[in-house]
């Protein structure tokens, strides 16, 4: 009897140990799965786009925290929808690049059909929120146009040269949707800021994104601006062309021109002002314009294809550009809102990028 009890006790202990090990493995598997979904959502980048969207309503005078929170959620779900569908559409292209084989849909850690379900559900949530809180014709129209362009880009974009401009247009339409949620006629200031966002995002996607992905885009036959203008990677060297550089510098020049024009608008007036605070804003804005231009020049003149270095430059240029937006709009936003819009996206990005990819400024995308 004693031997039987000892045997039973040992079996019980072994069962408990196996159960604990199984539970631990299950928890680790669940944690990994959650991280993979957050990577699929590009969760680290949510704050960048939602900040742009929030600026639309803020420029129009919206200060109600509840309504601003709803606008944030609409942008949040719209961001997830766009990126999940983009990854779904690009599975076969991404498989060609060694750097992108760990993406959730490419590696198979998330079934590709789940991406379609997520895309549909998040789009539906955005529409429901708009219908409940902002049931205005122009707001729904802007959201509808955003949806159409998102679908066109994700499923036809690789066949259309320069199609990354469509991405810029979708973000700007989201920005205009936010501005229209106040249900007032849109001002010239809104359109100028919208154009600044348009040309900046075109540069981010067509130029920076095009160079960053050119190693596998031209192999797969994708018709991006970089591949169409003859940019290639040969034996690890990045070969750019005069046509590509001319278009890239033109896009950047237009962006800077719109920034300068913004500074002359009646509600901002930072150029040639004798007001001390406006002089400080103007000086800081000029400093960040120089940083953006210098960073863009360095990016365009890389001689060796180094994806890691490109992503770091990519992050630095875009962070400087985001700061420039807020600095220029400081006279309208005020100190509190400006500080929030400066700190929120940077904090969100670095925290979640570290959690998801182990590095504060270099995502694995």
C-alpha positions as CSV (number, residue, x, y, z in Angstrom):
1,X,0.0,0.0,0.0
2,X,2.8,2.4,0.9
3,X,4.6,1.7,-2.5
4,X,1.3,2.3,-4.2
5,X,0.7,5.6,-2.5
6,X,4.3,6.7,-3.2
7,X,3.9,5.8,-6.8
8,X,0.6,7.7,-7.0
9,X,2.2,10.7,-5.4
10,X,5.1,10.7,-7.9
11,X,2.6,10.3,-10.8
12,X,0.7,13.2,-9.3
13,X,3.8,15.4,-9.1
14,X,4.8,14.5,-12.6
15,X,1.3,15.3,-13.9
16,X,1.5,18.7,-12.1
17,X,4.9,19.5,-13.6
18,X,3.7,18.5,-17.1
19,X,0.6,20.6,-16.6
20,X,2.6,23.6,-15.4
21,X,5.0,23.3,-18.4
22,X,2.0,23.0,-20.8
23,X,0.4,26.1,-19.3
24,X,3.6,28.0,-19.5
25,X,4.0,26.9,-23.2
26,X,0.4,27.9,-23.9
27,X,0.9,31.3,-22.3
28,X,4.1,31.9,-24.3
29,X,2.3,30.8,-27.5
30,X,-0.6,33.1,-26.7
31,X,1.8,36.0,-26.0
32,X,3.6,35.4,-29.3
33,X,0.3,35.3,-31.2
34,X,-0.7,38.6,-29.7
35,X,2.6,40.2,-30.7
36,X,2.2,38.9,-34.2
37,X,-1.2,40.4,-34.5
38,X,0.1,43.7,-33.2
39,X,2.9,43.5,-35.8
40,X,0.3,42.8,-38.5
41,X,-1.6,45.9,-37.3
42,X,1.6,48.0,-37.5
43,X,0.6,49.0,-34.0
44,X,3.8,51.0,-33.5
45,X,2.9,53.4,-36.3
46,X,-0.7,54.0,-35.2
47,X,0.1,57.3,-33.5
48,X,1.7,58.9,-36.6
49,X,-1.5,58.7,-38.8
50,X,-3.9,59.4,-35.9
51,X,-2.0,62.5,-35.0
52,X,-2.4,63.8,-38.6
53,X,-6.1,63.0,-38.5
54,X,-6.6,64.7,-35.2
55,X,-4.9,67.9,-36.5
56,X,-7.8,68.2,-39.0
57,X,-10.4,68.7,-36.3
58,X,-8.1,70.7,-34.1
59,X,-7.4,73.3,-36.8
60,X,-11.2,73.7,-37.2
61,X,-11.5,74.5,-33.5
62,X,-12.6,71.1,-32.1
63,X,-11.7,70.9,-28.4
64,X,-14.3,68.4,-27.1
65,X,-12.3,65.5,-25.7
66,X,-15.0,62.9,-26.3
67,X,-15.3,63.8,-30.0
68,X,-11.5,64.0,-30.4
69,X,-11.3,60.5,-28.8
70,X,-13.8,59.2,-31.3
71,X,-11.9,60.7,-34.2
72,X,-8.8,59.0,-32.8
73,X,-10.6,55.7,-32.8
74,X,-11.8,56.2,-36.4
75,X,-8.2,56.8,-37.5
76,X,-7.0,53.9,-35.3
77,X,-9.3,51.3,-37.0
78,X,-8.8,52.9,-40.4
79,X,-5.0,52.5,-39.9
80,X,-5.3,48.8,-39.0
81,X,-7.7,48.2,-42.0
82,X,-5.3,49.7,-44.5
83,X,-2.1,48.0,-43.3
84,X,-3.7,44.6,-42.8
85,X,-5.1,44.6,-46.3
86,X,-1.8,45.9,-47.7
87,X,0.1,43.0,-46.1
88,X,-2.6,40.6,-47.5
89,X,-2.2,41.9,-51.0
90,X,1.6,41.9,-50.8
91,X,2.2,38.4,-49.5
92,X,3.7,36.9,-52.7
93,X,5.8,40.0,-53.3
94,X,7.1,40.1,-49.7
95,X,8.2,36.5,-49.9
96,X,10.9,37.4,-52.4
97,X,12.6,39.7,-49.8
98,X,14.7,37.9,-47.2
99,X,14.1,40.8,-44.8
100,X,10.3,40.5,-45.0
101,X,9.9,36.7,-44.5
102,X,9.2,37.1,-40.8
103,X,6.1,39.3,-41.4
104,X,3.1,37.5,-39.9
105,X,1.2,36.7,-43.1
106,X,4.4,35.8,-45.0
107,X,5.6,33.5,-42.3
108,X,2.2,31.9,-41.9
109,X,1.9,32.6,-38.1
110,X,-1.4,34.4,-38.9
111,X,-3.7,32.8,-41.5
112,X,-4.2,35.1,-44.5
113,X,-8.0,34.8,-44.4
114,X,-7.9,36.4,-40.9
115,X,-6.5,39.5,-42.5
116,X,-9.6,39.9,-44.7
117,X,-11.9,39.5,-41.7
118,X,-9.9,42.0,-39.7
119,X,-10.0,44.5,-42.6
120,X,-13.7,44.2,-43.0
121,X,-14.5,44.5,-39.3
122,X,-12.2,47.5,-38.7
123,X,-13.6,49.3,-41.7
124,X,-17.2,48.6,-40.4
125,X,-16.3,50.0,-37.0
126,X,-15.0,53.2,-38.5
127,X,-18.2,53.7,-40.5
128,X,-20.4,53.0,-37.5
129,X,-18.5,55.6,-35.4
130,X,-18.8,58.2,-38.1
131,X,-22.6,57.5,-38.6
132,X,-23.2,57.8,-34.8
133,X,-21.1,60.8,-34.0
134,X,-20.6,62.7,-37.3
135,X,-23.6,62.0,-39.6
136,X,-22.6,64.7,-42.1
137,X,-22.6,64.2,-45.9
138,X,-19.1,65.5,-46.5
139,X,-17.7,63.5,-43.6
140,X,-19.2,60.3,-45.0
141,X,-18.1,61.2,-48.5
142,X,-14.5,61.7,-47.4
143,X,-14.5,58.4,-45.5
144,X,-16.1,56.6,-48.6
145,X,-13.4,58.0,-50.9
146,X,-10.7,56.9,-48.4
147,X,-12.1,53.4,-48.5
148,X,-12.2,53.3,-52.3
149,X,-8.6,54.5,-52.7
150,X,-7.4,52.0,-50.0
151,X,-8.9,49.1,-51.9
152,X,-7.5,50.3,-55.2
153,X,-4.0,50.8,-53.8
154,X,-3.8,47.5,-51.9
155,X,-5.1,45.3,-54.7
156,X,-4.0,47.1,-57.8
157,X,-1.2,49.4,-56.6
158,X,1.7,47.2,-57.7
159,X,0.5,47.5,-61.3
160,X,0.2,51.3,-61.3
161,X,3.5,53.4,-61.5
162,X,3.8,55.8,-58.6
163,X,0.7,54.3,-57.0
164,X,2.1,55.1,-53.5
165,X,0.7,58.6,-54.1
166,X,-2.7,56.9,-53.5
167,X,-1.6,56.2,-50.0
168,X,-0.9,59.9,-49.5
169,X,-4.3,60.8,-50.8
170,X,-6.1,58.4,-48.4
171,X,-4.4,59.9,-45.4
172,X,-5.2,63.4,-46.6
173,X,-8.8,62.4,-47.1
174,X,-8.9,61.0,-43.6
175,X,-7.5,64.4,-42.5
176,X,-10.3,66.2,-44.4
177,X,-12.8,63.8,-42.9
178,X,-11.7,64.8,-39.5
179,X,-11.8,68.5,-40.3
180,X,-15.3,68.2,-41.8
181,X,-16.5,66.4,-38.6
182,X,-16.9,69.9,-37.0
183,X,-19.6,70.5,-39.7
184,X,-18.3,73.9,-40.8
185,X,-17.0,75.0,-44.2
186,X,-13.4,74.0,-44.6
187,X,-10.9,76.9,-44.5
188,X,-7.9,77.7,-46.8
189,X,-5.6,76.7,-43.9
190,X,-7.1,73.2,-43.9
191,X,-6.4,72.8,-47.6
192,X,-2.8,74.1,-47.3
193,X,-2.0,71.8,-44.4
194,X,-3.7,68.9,-46.4
195,X,-1.3,69.6,-49.3
196,X,1.7,69.7,-47.0
197,X,0.7,66.2,-45.7
198,X,0.1,65.1,-49.3
199,X,3.5,65.9,-50.6
200,X,5.3,64.8,-47.4
201,X,3.5,61.4,-47.5
202,X,4.2,61.1,-51.2
203,X,7.9,61.5,-50.5
204,X,7.7,59.0,-47.6
205,X,6.0,56.3,-49.7
206,X,7.2,56.9,-53.3
207,X,10.8,58.0,-52.5
208,X,11.8,56.6,-49.1
209,X,9.5,53.5,-49.3
210,X,10.4,52.9,-53.0
211,X,14.2,52.9,-52.3
212,X,13.7,50.8,-49.1
213,X,11.9,48.1,-51.1
214,X,13.6,48.3,-54.4
215,X,15.8,45.2,-53.8
216,X,12.7,43.0,-54.2
217,X,10.3,45.3,-56.0
218,X,12.2,45.3,-59.3
219,X,12.7,41.5,-59.1
220,X,9.0,40.9,-58.7
221,X,8.1,43.3,-61.5
222,X,6.3,45.8,-59.2
223,X,5.8,49.1,-60.9
224,X,6.9,51.6,-58.3
225,X,8.4,55.0,-59.2
226,X,11.9,53.6,-58.3
227,X,11.6,50.6,-60.6
228,X,10.0,52.5,-63.4
229,X,12.8,55.1,-63.4
230,X,15.5,52.4,-63.4
231,X,16.6,52.3,-59.8
232,X,18.2,48.9,-59.0
233,X,20.4,47.0,-56.5
234,X,23.4,45.3,-58.1
235,X,25.9,43.4,-55.9
236,X,24.7,45.3,-52.8
237,X,25.1,48.7,-54.5
238,X,22.1,51.1,-54.8
239,X,22.0,52.4,-58.3
240,X,19.7,55.5,-58.6
241,X,18.9,57.5,-61.8
242,X,18.8,61.1,-62.6
243,X,15.1,60.9,-63.4
244,X,14.3,59.4,-60.0
245,X,16.4,62.0,-58.2
246,X,14.8,64.9,-60.1
247,X,11.3,63.8,-59.2
248,X,12.3,63.2,-55.6
249,X,13.9,66.6,-55.2
250,X,10.8,68.2,-56.9
251,X,8.4,66.6,-54.4
252,X,10.6,67.8,-51.5
253,X,10.8,71.3,-52.9
254,X,7.0,71.6,-53.2
255,X,6.6,70.3,-49.7
256,X,9.0,73.0,-48.4
257,X,7.3,75.7,-50.5
258,X,3.9,74.8,-48.9
259,X,5.5,75.0,-45.4
260,X,6.7,78.5,-46.2
261,X,3.2,79.4,-47.6
262,X,1.6,78.1,-44.4
263,X,3.8,80.5,-42.3
264,X,2.2,83.5,-44.1
265,X,-1.4,82.5,-43.3
266,X,-3.4,85.0,-41.2
267,X,-3.8,82.7,-38.2
268,X,-0.1,81.8,-38.1
269,X,2.0,84.7,-39.5
270,X,5.4,83.6,-38.2
271,X,7.5,84.9,-41.0
272,X,8.7,88.5,-40.7
273,X,6.9,88.9,-37.4
274,X,8.3,91.1,-34.6
275,X,6.5,89.1,-31.9
276,X,9.1,87.3,-29.8
277,X,7.2,84.0,-29.6
278,X,6.6,84.0,-33.4
279,X,10.3,84.6,-34.0
280,X,11.2,81.6,-31.8
281,X,8.7,79.5,-33.7
282,X,10.1,80.7,-37.0
283,X,13.7,79.9,-36.0
284,X,12.8,76.4,-34.7
285,X,10.8,75.8,-38.0
286,X,13.8,76.7,-40.1
287,X,16.0,74.4,-38.1
288,X,13.7,71.5,-38.7
289,X,13.3,72.3,-42.4
290,X,17.1,72.1,-42.7
291,X,17.1,68.8,-40.8
292,X,14.4,67.4,-43.2
293,X,16.3,68.6,-46.3
294,X,19.7,67.3,-45.1
295,X,18.2,63.9,-44.1
296,X,16.4,63.6,-47.4
297,X,19.7,64.5,-49.3
298,X,21.6,61.8,-47.3
299,X,18.8,59.2,-48.0
300,X,18.8,59.9,-51.8
301,X,22.6,59.7,-52.0
302,X,23.2,56.4,-50.3
303,X,25.6,54.3,-52.4
304,X,25.2,50.9,-50.6
305,X,21.9,49.2,-50.2
306,X,21.6,48.9,-46.4
307,X,18.0,48.3,-45.3
308,X,18.8,48.8,-41.6
309,X,20.5,52.2,-42.2
310,X,17.7,53.2,-44.6
311,X,15.0,52.5,-41.9
312,X,16.9,54.5,-39.4
313,X,17.2,57.5,-41.7
314,X,13.6,57.0,-42.7
315,X,12.5,57.2,-39.1
316,X,14.7,60.3,-38.4
317,X,13.5,62.2,-41.4
318,X,9.8,61.5,-40.7
319,X,10.2,62.4,-37.0
320,X,11.7,65.7,-37.9
321,X,8.9,66.4,-40.5
322,X,6.3,65.5,-37.9
323,X,7.8,68.0,-35.4
324,X,7.9,70.6,-38.2
325,X,4.1,70.3,-38.6
326,X,3.4,70.9,-35.0
327,X,5.9,73.8,-34.7
328,X,4.2,75.5,-37.7
329,X,0.8,75.1,-36.2
330,X,1.8,76.2,-32.7
331,X,0.1,79.6,-33.0
332,X,-3.3,77.8,-33.6
333,X,-2.9,74.8,-31.3
334,X,-1.3,76.5,-28.2
335,X,1.3,75.0,-25.9
336,X,-0.6,72.2,-24.3
337,X,-2.0,70.6,-27.5
338,X,1.3,71.2,-29.3
339,X,3.3,69.4,-26.6
340,X,0.8,66.5,-26.6
341,X,1.0,66.1,-30.4
342,X,4.8,66.2,-30.2
343,X,5.2,63.7,-27.3
344,X,2.3,61.3,-28.0
345,X,3.4,59.9,-31.4
346,X,7.1,59.7,-30.4
347,X,6.4,58.0,-27.1
348,X,3.9,55.6,-28.7
349,X,6.2,54.8,-31.6
350,X,9.4,54.1,-29.5
351,X,7.5,52.1,-26.8
352,X,5.6,49.8,-29.1
353,X,8.5,49.5,-31.6
354,X,10.7,48.4,-28.8
355,X,8.0,45.9,-27.6
356,X,7.3,44.5,-31.1
357,X,10.8,44.6,-32.7
358,X,13.3,45.1,-29.9
359,X,14.5,48.5,-31.2
360,X,13.1,52.0,-30.6
361,X,13.5,53.3,-34.1
362,X,13.9,50.4,-36.5
363,X,10.8,48.3,-37.3
364,X,11.1,44.9,-39.1
365,X,9.0,45.9,-42.1
